[in-house]
Amino acid sequence: MTKDSMQPGSDFLTAEECAEVDKALLTSHDKFTARVTIYALRSLKQIAEQANTSIAALESTQIEEWVYQDASLQKTGDSEFRRFFSQLVISSLKPLRRIARESGIEIESLAIAQVITWFEKEAKKKLEKN
């Protein structure tokens, strides 16, 4: 599997995905956000495929239902966490839309490397402002 592949699996992120995020020049908070966004991207691709629609056309309820059924989150057994996490996935649409728009492509075409690079670019902008 390449670092840009996003095949469904039973883990939140693959070891390769985690390694890519860990190598990035990001704060712990930004690494967490990047990980959630990568998970969200993979999940949103699966949800859109199952619904036979685009990511842009997905409804929040479709995303919530899918997150509630995600095998990698079933181990928690905590419905409050799954509710919280579904909101994180939905919130990840905002940076994913920006990344796609700035890249001139659809969200479905984004690769993990593009997501990480965007987070690094945003982190650099924050540093330059301060």
Order of alpha helices (4+ residues) and beta strands (2+ residues): alpha-alpha-alpha-alpha-alpha-alpha-alpha
